[in-house]
């Protein structure tokens, strides 16, 4: 009974659930959600197409691998906090607990997962992934830039989802990042990145993988600065009154975030498992054929020596097998 009373007496929640306000919010939220999805997809296609003109195909592949690493690093470094901040902020704003909502935001932003994840990647994990898993010399040269991008992506995801907790789907769609795993469209970062790449392409300036990474980090920094400024204004409007009941501990936030983190990691593993078996089976079949060929030696059926064309075919099959195994690892 005590839990239902503040919900019914909350003027904020009553305003949100009124008929006209609810319809308006549903319509506005749907428009922004659809615009974010289509806009993000369109800008992504244009950016990917433009990348093929400014850098080499090998560098495009390395950039896509770096983007995948940043996405996974942001998922781990966020520690489930984006979903936690949505739930806690929306709950406390709906119950008219502005002081507690502000404390939740400060506590979430104070968690040092961003620094620890980036530092861990820069010190050892990055070299292990780039040298042992992907075997990419191009990635080895941008380890520090990948670590910085991971930190930016985590802040982008948390700040964008904070606006979602305030029921502001407009900024939740516009903010966010290129590599974040949430529902934010990241339209601002995508627009800045596309504009900078188009400018570099039109001027004919020498562009390499490191330059594209710096442009991506710069676009993400613009989004982070804008989101932090807007969030500061939003938090300041909540008022300064706070009581001891409004205190939010780090443990309380992390206890709420751990289940979300476990769900996100489980979903990531299941999606990877769904995609890998077909690729793994294809690579395994190619590898079995190659092994059978090696057991027969260099002799063709009938005891005749293989010619150069057959040897080239074996080499191509070997490359396909390596590609299939590499895709299965991904």
TALIN-V796233 format. One record per pair of residues at least 24 apart in sequence whose ideal C-beta (glycine too) atoms are under 7 Angstrom apart, sorted by the first residue. I is the first residue (numbers start at 1). J is the second residue. D is the distance in Angstrom with one decimal. If there is no record, write none. Layout:
[[I & J & D] [I & J & D]]
This chain:
[[6 & 95 & 5.2] [7 & 95 & 6.6] [10 & 94 & 6.1] [10 & 95 & 5.4] [10 & 96 & 4.8] [11 & 96 & 6.5] [12 & 93 & 6.1] [12 & 94 & 5.9] [12 & 96 & 5.1] [13 & 94 & 4.4] [16 & 94 & 6.9] [16 & 167 & 7.0] [25 & 167 & 6.8] [28 & 169 & 6.9] [29 & 169 & 4.5] [32 & 169 & 4.6] [32 & 170 & 5.4] [32 & 173 & 4.7] [33 & 169 & 6.5] [33 & 173 & 6.9] [35 & 173 & 6.8] [36 & 173 & 3.7] [36 & 185 & 3.1] [36 & 187 & 6.4] [37 & 185 & 6.9] [39 & 185 & 6.1] [39 & 187 & 5.3] [40 & 185 & 4.3] [40 & 186 & 6.4] [40 & 187 & 6.3] [40 & 190 & 6.3] [43 & 187 & 6.9] [43 & 190 & 4.0] [43 & 191 & 6.5] [43 & 194 & 5.8] [44 & 190 & 6.8] [46 & 194 & 5.8] [47 & 190 & 6.7] [47 & 193 & 6.1] [47 & 194 & 5.1] [47 & 197 & 6.7] [50 & 194 & 6.9] [50 & 197 & 5.0] [50 & 198 & 6.4] [50 & 201 & 6.3] [51 & 197 & 7.0] [51 & 212 & 7.0] [53 & 201 & 5.6] [54 & 197 & 6.0] [54 & 200 & 6.0] [54 & 201 & 5.1] [54 & 207 & 4.5] [55 & 207 & 5.9] [55 & 208 & 6.3] [55 & 209 & 6.0] [55 & 212 & 6.0] [58 & 138 & 6.7] [59 & 138 & 6.3] [59 & 208 & 6.6] [59 & 209 & 4.2] [62 & 136 & 5.7] [62 & 138 & 3.9] [62 & 139 & 5.6] [62 & 209 & 5.7] [63 & 209 & 6.1] [63 & 212 & 5.9] [65 & 134 & 5.8] [65 & 136 & 6.5] [65 & 139 & 6.2] [66 & 139 & 6.3] [66 & 142 & 6.5] [66 & 146 & 5.5] [66 & 213 & 6.8] [67 & 179 & 5.6] [69 & 129 & 6.4] [69 & 146 & 5.8] [70 & 146 & 6.2] [70 & 149 & 4.8] [70 & 150 & 5.4] [70 & 153 & 5.6] [70 & 179 & 4.2] [71 & 179 & 4.5] [71 & 181 & 6.1] [73 & 117 & 5.9] [73 & 121 & 5.9] [73 & 150 & 3.8] [74 & 150 & 5.9] [74 & 153 & 3.8] [74 & 154 & 5.2] [74 & 157 & 6.1] [74 & 179 & 5.9] [74 & 180 & 5.8] [74 & 181 & 6.5] [75 & 181 & 5.1] [75 & 264 & 5.9] [75 & 268 & 6.4] [76 & 117 & 6.0] [77 & 113 & 5.0] [77 & 114 & 5.7] [77 & 117 & 3.3] [77 & 150 & 6.1] [77 & 154 & 4.5] [78 & 113 & 6.8] [78 & 154 & 5.2] [78 & 157 & 5.6] [78 & 158 & 6.5] [79 & 111 & 7.0] [79 & 113 & 4.8] [79 & 257 & 5.5] [79 & 261 & 5.3] [80 & 257 & 3.8] [80 & 258 & 6.3] [80 & 260 & 3.4] [80 & 261 & 3.2] [80 & 264 & 6.2] [81 & 108 & 5.2] [81 & 111 & 6.4] [81 & 158 & 5.6] [81 & 257 & 5.1] [82 & 157 & 4.9] [82 & 158 & 5.4] [82 & 161 & 3.9] [82 & 182 & 5.4] [83 & 260 & 4.1] [84 & 108 & 6.8] [84 & 253 & 6.1] [84 & 256 & 4.8] [84 & 257 & 4.2] [84 & 260 & 6.0] [85 & 158 & 6.2] [85 & 161 & 5.6] [85 & 162 & 5.1] [85 & 165 & 5.8] [86 & 161 & 5.0] [86 & 164 & 5.2] [86 & 165 & 4.5] [88 & 256 & 6.9] [89 & 162 & 6.1] [89 & 165 & 3.0] [89 & 166 & 6.3] [90 & 165 & 4.5] [93 & 166 & 6.4] [97 & 246 & 6.7] [98 & 238 & 4.0] [98 & 239 & 5.3] [99 & 241 & 5.9] [99 & 242 & 3.7] [99 & 243 & 6.5] [99 & 246 & 3.8] [100 & 246 & 4.2] [100 & 248 & 6.4] [101 & 238 & 6.2] [102 & 235 & 5.4] [102 & 238 & 5.1] [103 & 242 & 7.0] [103 & 246 & 5.5] [103 & 247 & 6.4] [103 & 248 & 4.3] [104 & 248 & 5.2] [105 & 162 & 6.0] [105 & 235 & 5.9] [107 & 248 & 5.0] [107 & 250 & 5.9] [107 & 253 & 5.1] [108 & 158 & 6.2] [108 & 253 & 6.0] [109 & 158 & 6.9] [111 & 250 & 6.6] [113 & 154 & 6.8] [114 & 151 & 4.8] [114 & 154 & 4.6] [114 & 155 & 6.3] [117 & 150 & 6.0] [117 & 154 & 7.0] [118 & 147 & 4.4] [118 & 148 & 6.9] [118 & 150 & 5.2] [118 & 151 & 4.4] [121 & 146 & 6.8] [121 & 147 & 4.9] [121 & 150 & 6.1] [122 & 147 & 4.0] [133 & 329 & 6.3] [138 & 209 & 5.7] [141 & 210 & 6.9] [142 & 209 & 6.5] [142 & 210 & 5.9] [142 & 213 & 5.3] [145 & 210 & 6.9] [145 & 213 & 4.4] [145 & 214 & 6.9] [145 & 217 & 6.4] [148 & 217 & 5.7] [149 & 216 & 6.5] [149 & 217 & 5.5] [149 & 220 & 6.6] [152 & 177 & 6.8] [152 & 217 & 6.4] [152 & 220 & 4.1] [152 & 221 & 6.4] [152 & 224 & 5.8] [153 & 177 & 4.7] [153 & 179 & 4.8] [153 & 180 & 5.5] [153 & 220 & 6.9] [155 & 224 & 5.2] [156 & 180 & 5.6] [156 & 220 & 6.4] [156 & 223 & 5.8] [156 & 224 & 5.9] [156 & 227 & 6.9] [157 & 182 & 5.3] [157 & 184 & 6.9] [159 & 227 & 4.0] [159 & 228 & 6.5] [159 & 231 & 5.6] [160 & 184 & 3.8] [160 & 227 & 6.6] [162 & 231 & 6.1] [166 & 234 & 6.3] [171 & 230 & 6.2] [175 & 223 & 5.9] [175 & 227 & 4.6] [177 & 220 & 5.5] [177 & 223 & 6.5] [178 & 216 & 6.7] [188 & 223 & 5.0] [188 & 226 & 6.7] [189 & 219 & 4.7] [189 & 220 & 5.5] [189 & 223 & 4.4] [192 & 219 & 4.0] [192 & 222 & 5.5] [193 & 219 & 4.2] [276 & 328 & 5.1] [279 & 324 & 5.8] [279 & 327 & 4.7] [279 & 328 & 4.8] [280 & 328 & 4.1] [282 & 324 & 5.2] [283 & 321 & 5.7] [283 & 324 & 2.8] [283 & 325 & 4.6] [283 & 328 & 5.6] [286 & 317 & 6.1] [286 & 320 & 5.7] [286 & 321 & 4.1] [286 & 324 & 6.0] [287 & 321 & 5.0] [289 & 317 & 6.8] [290 & 317 & 5.8] [290 & 318 & 6.2] [290 & 321 & 6.0]]
